[in-house]
Amino acid sequence: MPATRRSEDAGFDAVQAGIEVADAHGLARMGALLRINLVDLELTAGRPQAALAAAQAAAPVVQRLRDRRLERVLLHNRGLARLALGQLFGGRRDLDAALAL
């Protein structure tokens, strides 16, 4: 396995472990931030479908916090995932919503 693949796997494992710890200790904002980071990792790895799924899973957590900064980053990343999947209207809508925040 190439070094970059091992590094990528380690990054995913670290984020997943962080989400579990944050959830177990009631650290909602940290859990939301880590979920957004997971979306970004999936995008960077070239997996827009997995990024979109991670964004959809993160959305309720982020919305509960009512943190506009986190919401803006999530909308941006979800918009990029949708654009990469050819979902032009949905991607544009998410990016416009991110800009509006």
The first five atom37 places (N, CA, C, CB, O) and aatype in JSON, in Angstrom:
{
  "aatype": [12, 14, 0, 16, 1, 1, 15, 6, 3, 0, 7, 13, 3, 0, 19, 5, 0, 7, 9, 6, 19, 0, 3, 0, 8, 7, 10, 0, 1, 12, 7, 0, 10, 10, 1, 9, 2, 10, 19, 3, 10, 6, 10, 16, 0, 7, 1, 14, 5, 0, 0, 10, 0, 0, 0, 5, 0, 0, 0, 14, 19, 19, 5, 1, 10, 1, 3, 1, 1, 10, 6, 1, 19, 10, 10, 8, 2, 1, 7, 10, 0, 1, 10, 0, 10, 7, 5, 10, 13, 7, 7, 1, 1, 3, 10, 3, 0, 0, 10, 0, 10],
  "atom_mask": [
    [1, 1, 1, 1, 1],
    [1, 1, 1, 1, 1],
    [1, 1, 1, 1, 1],
    [1, 1, 1, 1, 1],
    [1, 1, 1, 1, 1],
    [1, 1, 1, 1, 1],
    [1, 1, 1, 1, 1],
    [1, 1, 1, 1, 1],
    [1, 1, 1, 1, 1],
    [1, 1, 1, 1, 1],
    [1, 1, 1, 0, 1],
    [1, 1, 1, 1, 1],
    [1, 1, 1, 1, 1],
    [1, 1, 1, 1, 1],
    [1, 1, 1, 1, 1],
    [1, 1, 1, 1, 1],
    [1, 1, 1, 1, 1],
    [1, 1, 1, 0, 1],
    [1, 1, 1, 1, 1],
    [1, 1, 1, 1, 1],
    [1, 1, 1, 1, 1],
    [1, 1, 1, 1, 1],
    [1, 1, 1, 1, 1],
    [1, 1, 1, 1, 1],
    [1, 1, 1, 1, 1],
    [1, 1, 1, 0, 1],
    [1, 1, 1, 1, 1],
    [1, 1, 1, 1, 1],
    [1, 1, 1, 1, 1],
    [1, 1, 1, 1, 1],
    [1, 1, 1, 0, 1],
    [1, 1, 1, 1, 1],
    [1, 1, 1, 1, 1],
    [1, 1, 1, 1, 1],
    [1, 1, 1, 1, 1],
    [1, 1, 1, 1, 1],
    [1, 1, 1, 1, 1],
    [1, 1, 1, 1, 1],
    [1, 1, 1, 1, 1],
    [1, 1, 1, 1, 1],
    [1, 1, 1, 1, 1],
    [1, 1, 1, 1, 1],
    [1, 1, 1, 1, 1],
    [1, 1, 1, 1, 1],
    [1, 1, 1, 1, 1],
    [1, 1, 1, 0, 1],
    [1, 1, 1, 1, 1],
    [1, 1, 1, 1, 1],
    [1, 1, 1, 1, 1],
    [1, 1, 1, 1, 1],
    [1, 1, 1, 1, 1],
    [1, 1, 1, 1, 1],
    [1, 1, 1, 1, 1],
    [1, 1, 1, 1, 1],
    [1, 1, 1, 1, 1],
    [1, 1, 1, 1, 1],
    [1, 1, 1, 1, 1],
    [1, 1, 1, 1, 1],
    [1, 1, 1, 1, 1],
    [1, 1, 1, 1, 1],
    [1, 1, 1, 1, 1],
    [1, 1, 1, 1, 1],
    [1, 1, 1, 1, 1],
    [1, 1, 1, 1, 1],
    [1, 1, 1, 1, 1],
    [1, 1, 1, 1, 1],
    [1, 1, 1, 1, 1],
    [1, 1, 1, 1, 1],
    [1, 1, 1, 1, 1],
    [1, 1, 1, 1, 1],
    [1, 1, 1, 1, 1],
    [1, 1, 1, 1, 1],
    [1, 1, 1, 1, 1],
    [1, 1, 1, 1, 1],
    [1, 1, 1, 1, 1],
    [1, 1, 1, 1, 1],
    [1, 1, 1, 1, 1],
    [1, 1, 1, 1, 1],
    [1, 1, 1, 0, 1],
    [1, 1, 1, 1, 1],
    [1, 1, 1, 1, 1],
    [1, 1, 1, 1, 1],
    [1, 1, 1, 1, 1],
    [1, 1, 1, 1, 1],
    [1, 1, 1, 1, 1],
    [1, 1, 1, 0, 1],
    [1, 1, 1, 1, 1],
    [1, 1, 1, 1, 1],
    [1, 1, 1, 1, 1],
    [1, 1, 1, 0, 1],
    [1, 1, 1, 0, 1],
    [1, 1, 1, 1, 1],
    [1, 1, 1, 1, 1],
    [1, 1, 1, 1, 1],
    [1, 1, 1, 1, 1],
    [1, 1, 1, 1, 1],
    [1, 1, 1, 1, 1],
    [1, 1, 1, 1, 1],
    [1, 1, 1, 1, 1],
    [1, 1, 1, 1, 1],
    [1, 1, 1, 1, 1]
  ],
  "atom_positions": [
    [[0.85, -1.18, 0.0], [0.0, 0.0, 0.0], [0.9, 1.24, 0.0], [-0.97, 0.0, 1.23], [1.81, 1.34, 0.82]],
    [[0.65, 2.19, -0.92], [1.46, 3.4, -0.96], [1.3, 4.22, 0.31], [1.09, 4.25, -2.17], [0.29, 4.14, 1.01]],
    [[2.32, 5.01, 0.6], [2.32, 5.82, 1.83], [1.12, 6.77, 1.87], [3.61, 6.62, 1.94], [0.55, 6.99, 2.94]],
    [[0.75, 7.34, 0.73], [-0.38, 8.29, 0.74], [-1.68, 7.58, 1.1], [-0.51, 8.98, -0.62], [-2.52, 8.16, 1.78]],
    [[-1.85, 6.35, 0.65], [-3.07, 5.6, 0.97], [-3.12, 5.28, 2.47], [-3.15, 4.29, 0.14], [-4.17, 5.41, 3.1]],
    [[-1.99, 4.87, 3.04], [-1.94, 4.6, 4.48], [-2.24, 5.87, 5.26], [-0.55, 4.05, 4.89], [-2.97, 5.84, 6.26]],
    [[-1.69, 6.98, 4.81], [-1.93, 8.26, 5.47], [-3.4, 8.65, 5.37], [-1.05, 9.35, 4.85], [-3.98, 9.13, 6.35]],
    [[-3.99, 8.44, 4.21], [-5.41, 8.75, 4.02], [-6.27, 7.88, 4.93], [-5.82, 8.54, 2.55], [-7.19, 8.38, 5.58]],
    [[-5.97, 6.58, 4.99], [-6.72, 5.68, 5.87], [-6.58, 6.1, 7.33], [-6.25, 4.23, 5.69], [-7.55, 6.06, 8.09]],
    [[-5.38, 6.49, 7.72], [-5.15, 6.93, 9.09], [-5.96, 8.18, 9.39], [-3.64, 7.2, 9.34], [-6.5, 8.33, 10.49]],
    [[-6.07, 9.07, 8.43], [-6.87, 10.28, 8.61], [-8.33, 9.96, 8.82], [0.0, 0.0, 0.0], [-8.97, 10.51, 9.71]],
    [[-8.87, 9.06, 8.0], [-10.26, 8.65, 8.16], [-10.48, 7.99, 9.52], [-10.67, 7.69, 7.03], [-11.45, 8.27, 10.21]],
    [[-9.56, 7.1, 9.89], [-9.68, 6.41, 11.18], [-9.64, 7.41, 12.34], [-8.55, 5.38, 11.34], [-10.41, 7.28, 13.3]],
    [[-8.76, 8.39, 12.26], [-8.64, 9.38, 13.33], [-9.91, 10.21, 13.45], [-7.44, 10.3, 13.07], [-10.37, 10.49, 14.55]],
    [[-10.48, 10.61, 12.31], [-11.71, 11.4, 12.35], [-12.86, 10.57, 12.91], [-12.07, 11.93, 10.94], [-13.64, 11.06, 13.74]],
    [[-12.98, 9.33, 12.47], [-14.04, 8.46, 12.98], [-13.9, 8.26, 14.49], [-14.0, 7.09, 12.26], [-14.88, 8.31, 15.23]],
    [[-12.67, 8.03, 14.94], [-12.44, 7.86, 16.38], [-12.78, 9.14, 17.14], [-10.96, 7.46, 16.65], [-13.36, 9.09, 18.22]],
    [[-12.43, 10.27, 16.57], [-12.75, 11.54, 17.19], [-14.25, 11.76, 17.32], [0.0, 0.0, 0.0], [-14.73, 12.28, 18.33]],
    [[-15.0, 11.38, 16.28], [-16.46, 11.5, 16.32], [-17.02, 10.65, 17.45], [-17.08, 11.09, 14.97], [-17.9, 11.1, 18.19]],
    [[-16.53, 9.44, 17.57], [-17.0, 8.55, 18.64], [-16.71, 9.13, 20.03], [-16.34, 7.17, 18.51], [-17.57, 9.09, 20.91]],
    [[-15.53, 9.67, 20.21], [-15.16, 10.26, 21.5], [-16.01, 11.5, 21.78], [-13.66, 10.62, 21.53], [-16.52, 11.67, 22.89]],
    [[-16.16, 12.35, 20.78], [-16.97, 13.57, 20.96], [-18.4, 13.21, 21.32], [-16.94, 14.43, 19.68], [-18.98, 13.81, 22.23]],
    [[-18.97, 12.24, 20.62], [-20.34, 11.83, 20.91], [-20.46, 11.23, 22.31], [-20.83, 10.83, 19.87], [-21.42, 11.51, 23.04]],
    [[-19.49, 10.42, 22.68], [-19.53, 9.76, 23.99], [-19.42, 10.75, 25.15], [-18.4, 8.74, 24.09], [-19.92, 10.48, 26.25]],
    [[-18.78, 11.88, 24.9], [-18.56, 12.86, 25.97], [-19.44, 14.1, 25.82], [-17.11, 13.27, 25.99], [-19.23, 15.1, 26.52]],
    [[-20.42, 14.04, 24.93], [-21.34, 15.16, 24.78], [-20.72, 16.41, 24.2], [0.0, 0.0, 0.0], [-21.18, 17.52, 24.47]],
    [[-19.69, 16.26, 23.4], [-19.01, 17.4, 22.79], [-19.62, 17.64, 21.4], [-17.47, 17.15, 22.68], [-19.02, 17.31, 20.38]],
    [[-20.81, 18.23, 21.4], [-21.59, 18.35, 20.17], [-20.88, 19.18, 19.1], [-22.94, 18.97, 20.47], [-20.86, 18.79, 17.93]],
    [[-20.29, 20.3, 19.48], [-19.64, 21.14, 18.48], [-18.43, 20.44, 17.88], [-19.21, 22.48, 19.09], [-18.21, 20.5, 16.67]],
    [[-17.65, 19.76, 18.71], [-16.49, 19.03, 18.2], [-16.95, 17.9, 17.28], [-15.64, 18.47, 19.37], [-16.34, 17.67, 16.23]],
    [[-18.01, 17.2, 17.66], [-18.54, 16.14, 16.81], [-19.01, 16.67, 15.47], [0.0, 0.0, 0.0], [-18.78, 16.04, 14.44]],
    [[-19.65, 17.83, 15.47], [-20.1, 18.45, 14.23], [-18.91, 18.84, 13.35], [-20.98, 19.68, 14.52], [-18.91, 18.6, 12.15]],
    [[-17.91, 19.44, 13.97], [-16.72, 19.84, 13.22], [-16.01, 18.63, 12.61], [-15.75, 20.61, 14.15], [-15.57, 18.68, 11.47]],
    [[-15.91, 17.57, 13.37], [-15.27, 16.36, 12.85], [-16.09, 15.75, 11.72], [-15.08, 15.33, 13.97], [-15.52, 15.23, 10.76]],
    [[-17.4, 15.8, 11.82], [-18.24, 15.3, 10.73], [-18.03, 16.11, 9.45], [-19.73, 15.35, 11.15], [-17.99, 15.56, 8.35]],
    [[-17.89, 17.43, 9.61], [-17.61, 18.28, 8.45], [-16.23, 17.93, 7.88], [-17.67, 19.77, 8.84], [-16.06, 17.91, 6.66]],
    [[-15.27, 17.67, 8.74], [-13.94, 17.27, 8.28], [-14.0, 15.96, 7.5], [-12.98, 17.13, 9.47], [-13.26, 15.77, 6.53]],
    [[-14.87, 15.05, 7.92], [-15.03, 13.79, 7.2], [-15.54, 14.05, 5.78], [-16.0, 12.86, 7.95], [-15.08, 13.41, 4.83]],
    [[-16.47, 14.97, 5.64], [-16.97, 15.34, 4.31], [-15.8, 15.83, 3.46], [-18.08, 16.43, 4.4], [-15.66, 15.43, 2.3]],
    [[-14.99, 16.7, 4.02], [-13.84, 17.24, 3.3], [-12.85, 16.14, 2.92], [-13.13, 18.3, 4.15], [-12.32, 16.14, 1.8]],
    [[-12.59, 15.21, 3.82], [-11.69, 14.1, 3.5], [-12.21, 13.28, 2.34], [-11.49, 13.2, 4.73], [-11.45, 12.89, 1.46]],
    [[-13.51, 13.01, 2.33], [-14.11, 12.23, 1.24], [-13.99, 12.98, -0.09], [-15.59, 11.93, 1.55], [-13.71, 12.37, -1.12]],
    [[-14.2, 14.29, -0.05], [-14.05, 15.09, -1.27], [-12.61, 15.03, -1.77], [-14.47, 16.54, -1.02], [-12.36, 14.83, -2.96]],
    [[-11.68, 15.23, -0.86], [-10.26, 15.21, -1.22], [-9.83, 13.86, -1.77], [-9.41, 15.57, -0.01], [-8.96, 13.79, -2.64]],
    [[-10.45, 12.8, -1.27], [-10.12, 11.44, -1.74], [-10.81, 11.11, -3.07], [-10.52, 10.41, -0.69], [-10.61, 10.04, -3.63]],
    [[-11.62, 12.06, -3.56], [-12.28, 11.82, -4.85], [-13.51, 10.94, -4.75], [0.0, 0.0, 0.0], [-13.87, 10.25, -5.7]],
    [[-14.16, 10.97, -3.6], [-15.36, 10.15, -3.4], [-16.56, 11.06, -3.1], [-15.14, 9.12, -2.23], [-17.0, 11.16, -1.96]],
    [[-17.08, 11.71, -4.13], [-18.17, 12.66, -3.9], [-19.45, 12.02, -3.36], [-18.48, 13.39, -5.17], [-20.19, 12.66, -2.61]],
    [[-19.73, 10.77, -3.74], [-20.93, 10.12, -3.22], [-20.82, 9.89, -1.71], [-21.17, 8.77, -3.95], [-21.77, 10.12, -0.97]],
    [[-19.65, 9.44, -1.27], [-19.41, 9.26, 0.16], [-19.41, 10.61, 0.87], [-18.07, 8.52, 0.4], [-19.88, 10.71, 2.01]],
    [[-18.89, 11.65, 0.22], [-18.89, 12.99, 0.81], [-20.31, 13.49, 0.99], [-18.09, 13.97, -0.07], [-20.64, 14.07, 2.03]],
    [[-21.15, 13.27, -0.01], [-22.54, 13.7, 0.09], [-23.26, 12.95, 1.2], [-23.27, 13.5, -1.25], [-24.03, 13.55, 1.96]],
    [[-23.02, 11.66, 1.31], [-23.64, 10.86, 2.38], [-23.19, 11.36, 3.75], [-23.3, 9.36, 2.21], [-23.99, 11.46, 4.68]],
    [[-21.9, 11.66, 3.88], [-21.39, 12.18, 5.16], [-21.98, 13.55, 5.46], [-19.84, 12.27, 5.12], [-22.28, 13.85, 6.62]],
    [[-22.16, 14.37, 4.44], [-22.75, 15.7, 4.64], [-24.21, 15.58, 5.08], [-22.65, 16.53, 3.35], [-24.66, 16.32, 5.95]],
    [[-24.93, 14.67, 4.47], [-26.33, 14.47, 4.84], [-26.43, 13.99, 6.29], [-27.02, 13.45, 3.88], [-27.33, 14.4, 7.02]],
    [[-25.51, 13.13, 6.7], [-25.5, 12.64, 8.08], [-25.1, 13.74, 9.06], [-24.55, 11.45, 8.22], [-25.58, 13.76, 10.19]],
    [[-24.24, 14.65, 8.64], [-23.77, 15.73, 9.52], [-24.79, 16.84, 9.65], [-22.47, 16.3, 8.99], [-24.8, 17.55, 10.66]],
    [[-25.65, 17.02, 8.66], [-26.57, 18.16, 8.63], [-27.42, 18.31, 9.89], [-27.48, 18.04, 7.44], [-27.47, 19.42, 10.44]],
    [[-28.08, 17.26, 10.39], [-28.89, 17.46, 11.59], [-28.07, 17.85, 12.82], [-29.67, 16.2, 11.9], [-28.53, 18.63, 13.66]],
    [[-26.87, 17.32, 12.92], [-26.0, 17.64, 14.05], [-25.61, 19.12, 14.0], [-24.72, 16.74, 14.04], [-25.65, 19.82, 15.01]],
    [[-25.24, 19.58, 12.82], [-24.83, 20.97, 12.64], [-26.02, 21.91, 12.85], [-24.22, 21.18, 11.24], [-25.88, 22.95, 13.5]],
    [[-27.16, 21.56, 12.32], [-28.35, 22.42, 12.44], [-28.79, 22.57, 13.89], [-29.5, 21.85, 11.61], [-29.25, 23.65, 14.29]],
    [[-28.66, 21.52, 14.68], [-29.04, 21.61, 16.1], [-28.2, 22.64, 16.85], [-28.9, 20.24, 16.77], [-28.68, 23.26, 17.79]],
    [[-26.97, 22.82, 16.43], [-26.07, 23.75, 17.11], [-26.36, 25.21, 16.77], [-24.64, 23.43, 16.76], [-26.02, 26.11, 17.53]],
    [[-27.0, 25.43, 15.64], [-27.29, 26.79, 15.18], [-26.01, 27.63, 15.1], [-28.3, 27.47, 16.12], [-26.0, 28.81, 15.46]],
    [[-24.96, 27.01, 14.63], [-23.66, 27.67, 14.45], [-23.52, 27.99, 12.97], [-22.46, 26.76, 14.97], [-23.28, 27.1, 12.15]],
    [[-23.66, 29.26, 12.63], [-23.67, 29.67, 11.22], [-22.34, 29.35, 10.52], [-23.98, 31.16, 11.11], [-22.32, 29.03, 9.33]],
    [[-21.26, 29.45, 11.24], [-19.96, 29.16, 10.63], [-19.87, 27.69, 10.22], [-18.81, 29.51, 11.6], [-19.47, 27.38, 9.1]],
    [[-20.25, 26.8, 11.12], [-20.22, 25.37, 10.79], [-21.21, 25.05, 9.67], [-20.53, 24.52, 12.03], [-20.92, 24.27, 8.77]],
    [[-22.37, 25.66, 9.76], [-23.38, 25.43, 8.73], [-22.89, 25.89, 7.36], [-24.7, 26.15, 9.1], [-23.11, 25.22, 6.35]],
    [[-22.21, 27.02, 7.33], [-21.67, 27.55, 6.07], [-20.65, 26.59, 5.46], [-21.02, 28.94, 6.31], [-20.68, 26.33, 4.26]],
    [[-19.76, 26.06, 6.28], [-18.73, 25.13, 5.78], [-19.38, 23.85, 5.28], [-17.69, 24.82, 6.88], [-19.0, 23.31, 4.24]],
    [[-20.36, 23.34, 6.03], [-21.05, 22.12, 5.61], [-21.78, 22.33, 4.28], [-22.04, 21.67, 6.69], [-21.69, 21.49, 3.39]],
    [[-22.49, 23.45, 4.15], [-23.19, 23.74, 2.9], [-22.21, 23.84, 1.73], [-24.01, 25.03, 3.02], [-22.49, 23.35, 0.64]],
    [[-21.08, 24.48, 1.97], [-20.06, 24.6, 0.92], [-19.58, 23.22, 0.48], [-18.86, 25.44, 1.44], [-19.55, 22.91, -0.72]],
    [[-19.21, 22.39, 1.45], [-18.7, 21.06, 1.11], [-19.77, 20.19, 0.45], [-18.18, 20.36, 2.36], [-19.49, 19.46, -0.5]],
    [[-21.01, 20.29, 0.95], [-22.09, 19.51, 0.34], [-22.35, 20.0, -1.09], [-23.39, 19.62, 1.18], [-22.61, 19.2, -1.99]],
    [[-22.26, 21.3, -1.29], [-22.42, 21.84, -2.64], [-21.35, 21.32, -3.58], [0.0, 0.0, 0.0], [-21.65, 20.98, -4.72]],
    [[-20.11, 21.27, -3.12], [-19.03, 20.73, -3.96], [-19.25, 19.26, -4.29], [-17.68, 20.9, -3.26], [-19.01, 18.83, -5.42]],
    [[-19.73, 18.5, -3.31], [-20.01, 17.07, -3.56], [-21.11, 16.93, -4.61], [-20.42, 16.35, -2.25], [-21.01, 16.11, -5.52]],
    [[-22.16, 17.73, -4.48], [-23.26, 17.65, -5.44], [-22.8, 18.05, -6.84], [-24.42, 18.55, -5.0], [-23.18, 17.41, -7.82]],
    [[-21.98, 19.1, -6.94], [-21.47, 19.49, -8.25], [-20.64, 18.37, -8.87], [-20.64, 20.76, -8.13], [-20.76, 18.09, -10.06]],
    [[-19.8, 17.74, -8.05], [-18.97, 16.64, -8.55], [-19.81, 15.46, -9.04], [-18.01, 16.16, -7.46], [-19.37, 14.69, -9.89]],
    [[-21.01, 15.33, -8.49], [-21.92, 14.25, -8.9], [-22.83, 14.67, -10.05], [-22.76, 13.81, -7.71], [-23.67, 13.89, -10.5]],
    [[-22.66, 15.89, -10.53], [-23.48, 16.37, -11.63], [-24.82, 16.93, -11.19], [0.0, 0.0, 0.0], [-25.68, 17.19, -12.02]],
    [[-25.01, 17.11, -9.9], [-26.26, 17.66, -9.37], [-26.11, 19.19, -9.33], [-26.59, 17.08, -7.93], [-25.94, 19.79, -8.27]],
    [[-26.18, 19.78, -10.51], [-25.85, 21.19, -10.65], [-26.8, 22.1, -9.87], [-25.87, 21.57, -12.1], [-26.34, 23.02, -9.2]],
    [[-28.09, 21.85, -9.94], [-29.05, 22.71, -9.23], [-28.83, 22.62, -7.72], [-30.49, 22.31, -9.59], [-28.75, 23.64, -7.04]],
    [[-28.75, 21.39, -7.19], [-28.54, 21.22, -5.75], [-27.21, 21.78, -5.29], [0.0, 0.0, 0.0], [-27.13, 22.39, -4.22]],
    [[-26.17, 21.58, -6.09], [-24.85, 22.12, -5.74], [-24.86, 23.63, -5.71], [0.0, 0.0, 0.0], [-24.31, 24.25, -4.79]],
    [[-25.47, 24.22, -6.71], [-25.56, 25.69, -6.77], [-26.38, 26.23, -5.6], [-26.19, 26.14, -8.12], [-26.03, 27.25, -5.0]],
    [[-27.47, 25.55, -5.29], [-28.33, 25.98, -4.19], [-27.55, 25.98, -2.87], [-29.58, 25.07, -4.08], [-27.63, 26.92, -2.09]],
    [[-26.79, 24.88, -2.63], [-26.0, 24.8, -1.4], [-24.93, 25.89, -1.34], [-25.34, 23.42, -1.28], [-24.72, 26.51, -0.3]],
    [[-24.25, 26.13, -2.47], [-23.2, 27.15, -2.47], [-23.79, 28.54, -2.29], [-22.4, 27.08, -3.78], [-23.2, 29.38, -1.61]],
    [[-24.95, 28.8, -2.89], [-25.61, 30.08, -2.69], [-26.03, 30.26, -1.23], [-26.82, 30.21, -3.6], [-25.9, 31.35, -0.67]],
    [[-26.53, 29.2, -0.62], [-26.94, 29.26, 0.79], [-25.72, 29.5, 1.68], [-27.66, 27.96, 1.22], [-25.81, 30.25, 2.66]],
    [[-24.59, 28.87, 1.34], [-23.36, 29.1, 2.12], [-22.93, 30.55, 2.02], [-22.23, 28.18, 1.62], [-22.54, 31.15, 3.02]],
    [[-23.0, 31.11, 0.84], [-22.62, 32.52, 0.65], [-23.57, 33.44, 1.42], [-22.62, 32.88, -0.85], [-23.15, 34.47, 1.95]],
    [[-24.84, 33.09, 1.46], [-25.82, 33.93, 2.15], [-25.57, 33.96, 3.66], [-27.24, 33.42, 1.86], [-25.91, 34.94, 4.33]],
    [[-24.98, 32.89, 4.2], [-24.68, 32.87, 5.63], [-23.45, 33.71, 5.91], [-24.47, 31.43, 6.12], [-23.03, 33.82, 7.06]]
  ]
}
